Each structure stands twice: as C-alpha cells, then as structure tokens.
Amino acid sequence: MQAKEIKIGKRNATFQHLVVIKINRYKRNTFNEMFVEGVRNINLAIKHGWKVKNWIYEDFNMLSSWAKEKITKVKTESNYSLSKELITELSGKTDVSELMAIMEIKAQKVEPSKNPFIVVFDRPSKKGNLGTILRSADAFGCDGVVVTGHGVDIYDPEVIVSSMGSYFATTIQKMETNEEITTWLAKLKTDYPELQIVATTEKGEDNIRAVDFKKPTILLVGNEAQGLSQFYLSLADKQVKIPMQGEASSFNVACATSIFMYEIYAQRH
C-alpha cells in the first residue's frame, strides 16, 4: 500500500528539513538521514537493503512507470509531493530528478574476507575523489573503504552521486581516532599474520609492480593536499609509488588509488 502523501507548496518546516538533510552534515548525523537522487543510486540502494523513509516527487501522475513502481512497492513512512518551484530548488539540477528519497543511514562495518583487501582513506577533502574511490573499490573487489579523521562527510549527496551507485554496493566505515585505527590494525595483524600495510606515496621506496599484492593488504591513502601523515607512514610495512614519466609530478588521489586497486585485482586474478 502506498504511504500517505503530503503536499508541500510553501517553504514550511518539512521542506526546510529536506533541505538541511541534503546540505548539512551535522543534521544528517543528528537525524540519521541522508538525501539520495538518481535512478542508479536509488535502484542500488534498494537492492542492497537501505531503508527509504520518504519519497519526494512533484506529481505522482506525471511520473515514469519506474518511479511509480518504486513508490508503490517500497514501503515508506510518508511521501512528499512538492510544487514545481520547490522540487527544482531542492534538486538544484538543470534536469531535475523525477524521484528523490530520504533514506535512513545504515551503520556499516568493513568485514575482512579470507584474503583481506581494504582501503584506508585518511581525511578526504574532496567529495568527488571519495565517490570515485568507492566506485573503484566496487569494481576491483575491495572488501571496503575505511575513512578516518576529519574530512568530507561520507553521507554527502555529492559523494553518493560521484560513486555512480557504487556507494550502496561498497561497505564504507568511519573511524574517528588514531587509537581506533591502531587497535583495529593490531587485531587484523593477529588474525592475518601475513597482512601487509601499504602506504601509497610518490616518495615510496618500492615500485607498485614489485609488491606482492596477493597477500592480505591494507592500502593507506592520504589527504589530497598533504598526503599521508607521519602517523600513517609509521604504521606502514611498505611505502610504495607508481612509476611515472613525462612532466607529471603526481596523480590525483582517486586516480592513484584506482591504479593501486587495479594492480591488486590483476595480481589476484
């Protein structure tokens, strides 16, 4: 049965709530809600068990059969029918999405596989880079991505959009403190004696092609501007670089991480 539809034609408290969930990281965490739009994102979110609290659209009768099916079949608490002006404002896109959603944030924990391959991204500062890394993690069989320190919000809509749906197919976990990371890595070292912690850095002593990535691997990736901190470099068993030629001095962090992930995938397959 379709949930109750609430029509909104003014910038009332409910509309303001939708806006702050989209733009404000602290409100997202306070209400445990996130804003999602885009066909692929919505399809994969539902496929991977994320709870939709509210559907947002303009006029149900004007929607595509795909959107009507989602609204009809996916149980929600209530749905919002916004005026054309308000839905355009909320989307912020020239080509306004016909269907948007408020979803409940799902707590996630990266579970290592039999042969772990996990990426740790310290203090990401650009939403698009985090989204791209999640997309590559999905494509190359990564167990999950751990995000540490104070960086972009992992529930930001721009992170989700830039992942092209892979956000919902990839486990992403937040770890706040160095102590939490140290304890987690120590347990992994105990559980997987051959585990190697690999720091990605342009000043690395080892070449990416010379490293045996068939072994259990934690891949450390640093902040876009500052790279890996001394704390993370001290944790690493190896500091590894990608050999380059030409005038380029370094790769974008998303590009470099994707290259490392592909090398790991290639060696294991």
C-alpha positions in Angstrom: 0.0 0.0 0.0 1.3 3.4 -0.9 2.2 5.6 2.1 0.4 8.8 2.9 1.2 11.7 0.5 1.9 15.1 2.0 1.6 18.0 -0.4 4.1 20.9 0.1 3.7 24.2 -1.7 5.5 26.5 0.7 8.9 26.6 2.3 7.5 25.2 5.6 9.3 23.3 8.3 9.0 20.0 6.4 10.6 21.4 3.3 13.4 23.1 5.4 14.1 19.7 6.9 14.5 18.2 3.5 16.9 21.0 2.5 19.1 20.6 5.7 19.3 16.9 5.3 20.7 17.5 1.8 23.2 20.3 2.7 24.1 19.9 6.4 26.3 17.1 7.6 25.5 17.7 11.3 21.8 17.5 10.7 22.3 14.3 8.7 24.0 12.7 11.6 21.5 14.1 14.1 18.5 12.7 12.3 20.3 9.7 10.9 19.1 10.5 7.4 20.6 11.1 4.0 19.4 12.6 0.7 19.5 10.4 -2.4 18.6 11.0 -6.0 19.3 9.4 -9.4 17.9 6.2 -10.9 21.0 4.1 -10.4 21.6 5.3 -6.9 18.0 4.6 -5.9 18.0 1.2 -7.6 21.2 0.0 -5.9 20.2 1.4 -2.5 17.0 -0.6 -2.5 18.9 -3.7 -3.9 21.4 -3.5 -1.0 18.8 -3.1 1.7 18.9 0.6 2.5 15.6 1.9 4.1 13.7 4.6 2.3 11.9 6.8 4.8 10.3 9.3 2.3 9.9 9.6 -1.4 10.0 13.1 -2.9 8.5 14.0 -6.2 6.3 16.6 -7.9 3.1 14.9 -9.2 2.7 11.1 -8.9 0.5 11.0 -12.0 3.3 12.6 -14.1 6.0 10.1 -13.0 7.5 7.3 -15.2 6.4 3.7 -14.6 9.8 3.1 -12.9 9.2 5.9 -10.3 5.6 4.8 -9.7 6.7 1.2 -9.2 9.3 2.3 -6.6 6.8 4.5 -4.7 4.1 1.7 -4.8 6.3 -1.2 -3.9 8.8 0.2 -1.4 7.3 0.9 2.0 7.9 4.3 3.4 6.8 6.4 6.4 5.3 9.1 4.2 5.9 10.7 0.8 6.2 14.4 -0.2 4.6 15.9 -3.3 6.4 19.2 -3.8 5.4 22.1 -6.1 7.5 22.5 -9.2 9.3 25.5 -7.7 10.2 23.7 -4.5 11.3 20.4 -6.2 13.5 22.4 -8.6 15.1 24.2 -5.6 15.7 21.0 -3.7 17.3 19.2 -6.7 19.5 22.1 -7.7 19.9 20.5 -11.1 19.0 21.8 -14.5 17.5 18.4 -15.3 15.5 17.9 -12.1 15.4 14.3 -10.9 11.8 13.0 -11.0 12.3 10.9 -7.8 14.3 11.7 -4.8 14.5 10.0 -1.4 15.3 10.5 2.3 17.0 7.3 3.4 17.9 6.1 6.8 21.7 6.0 7.4 22.8 2.4 7.8 25.7 1.8 10.2 28.4 -0.2 8.3 31.5 -2.2 9.4 34.1 -3.4 7.0 34.3 -7.2 7.3 37.6 -8.6 6.0 37.4 -11.5 3.6 39.6 -14.7 3.7 42.2 -12.7 1.9 41.6 -9.1 3.0 41.9 -6.1 0.7 40.8 -2.9 2.5 41.5 0.8 1.6 42.0 3.3 4.4 41.5 6.9 3.2 42.7 9.5 5.7 41.0 12.9 5.8 39.5 13.1 2.3 38.9 16.7 1.4 37.1 16.3 -2.0 33.7 14.6 -2.3 34.3 13.6 -5.9 37.5 11.8 -5.0 35.9 9.8 -2.3 33.0 8.9 -4.6 35.4 7.8 -7.3 37.4 5.6 -4.9 34.2 3.9 -3.8 33.4 3.2 -7.4 36.8 1.7 -8.0 36.5 -0.3 -4.8 33.3 -1.8 -6.0 34.8 -2.6 -9.5 38.0 -4.2 -8.2 36.7 -6.4 -5.4 37.8 -4.3 -2.3 36.3 -5.5 1.0 35.5 -1.9 1.9 36.8 1.6 2.5 37.6 3.0 5.9 37.5 6.8 6.2 39.5 8.4 9.0 40.0 11.8 10.5 38.0 14.9 9.8 37.2 15.1 6.1 34.2 15.2 3.9 31.0 13.7 5.2 30.6 10.1 3.9 26.9 10.7 3.6 27.1 13.8 1.5 24.9 13.6 -1.7 27.9 14.6 -3.9 29.8 11.6 -2.6 26.9 9.4 -3.5 26.4 10.9 -6.9 30.1 10.7 -7.9 30.1 7.0 -6.9 27.6 6.3 -9.7 25.7 4.0 -7.4 28.7 2.0 -6.1 28.2 3.8 -2.8 25.5 1.3 -2.0 27.4 -1.7 -3.2 30.5 -0.9 -1.2 31.0 -1.0 2.6 32.2 2.3 3.9 33.1 2.8 7.6 34.1 5.8 9.5 36.9 5.6 12.2 37.4 8.8 14.2 40.7 8.4 16.1 44.2 7.2 15.7 43.7 4.9 18.7 40.7 3.3 16.9 42.8 2.7 13.8 45.7 1.3 15.8 43.5 -1.2 17.7 41.8 -2.3 14.5 45.0 -2.8 12.6 46.6 -4.7 15.5 43.7 -7.2 15.6 43.9 -7.7 11.8 47.6 -8.4 12.2 46.8 -11.0 14.7 44.1 -12.6 12.6 46.1 -12.4 9.4 49.8 -13.0 10.1 50.8 -12.2 6.5 48.9 -8.9 6.4 50.9 -6.1 4.9 50.1 -2.4 5.4 51.0 -0.5 2.2 51.3 3.3 2.2 50.8 5.0 -1.2 53.3 7.8 -1.7 55.1 9.4 -4.6 58.3 9.1 -2.4 57.9 5.4 -1.8 61.0 3.2 -1.9 59.1 0.2 -3.6 57.6 0.1 -7.1 54.0 -0.9 -7.3 54.9 -3.7 -9.7 57.4 -5.2 -7.3 54.9 -5.7 -4.4 53.1 -9.0 -3.9 49.5 -7.9 -3.5 48.2 -11.5 -3.4 48.9 -11.3 0.3 46.3 -9.7 2.7 46.6 -6.0 2.2 45.6 -2.7 3.8 46.1 0.2 1.4 46.7 3.5 3.1 45.7 6.6 1.1 46.4 10.2 2.2 44.7 13.5 2.1 44.7 15.2 -1.4 46.8 18.2 -0.4 49.0 16.8 2.4 49.4 13.1 1.6 49.7 10.6 4.4 50.6 11.9 7.8 53.6 10.7 9.7 51.3 8.6 11.9 50.1 6.5 8.9 53.6 6.3 7.4 54.9 4.9 10.6 52.2 2.2 10.5 53.2 1.0 7.0 55.2 -2.1 6.3 56.0 -0.7 2.8 55.9 2.8 1.2 55.0 2.2 -2.5 55.0 4.5 -5.5 53.6 4.4 -9.1 56.5 4.9 -11.6 55.9 7.9 -13.9 57.4 9.6 -16.9 56.8 12.9 -18.6 56.3 16.2 -16.8 53.6 15.0 -14.4 54.8 15.0 -10.8 51.9 13.1 -9.2 48.5 11.6 -9.8 45.1 12.8 -8.5 44.4 10.7 -5.3 41.4 9.0 -6.9 43.4 8.1 -10.0 46.4 6.8 -8.0 44.2 4.8 -5.7 42.3 3.3 -8.6 45.7 2.3 -10.2 46.7 0.5 -7.0 43.4 -1.2 -6.7 43.6 -2.4 -10.3 47.1 -3.8 -9.6 45.8 -5.7 -6.6 42.9 -7.0 -8.5 45.1 -8.0 -11.5 47.6 -9.9 -9.4 44.8 -11.8 -7.6 43.1 -12.7 -10.8 
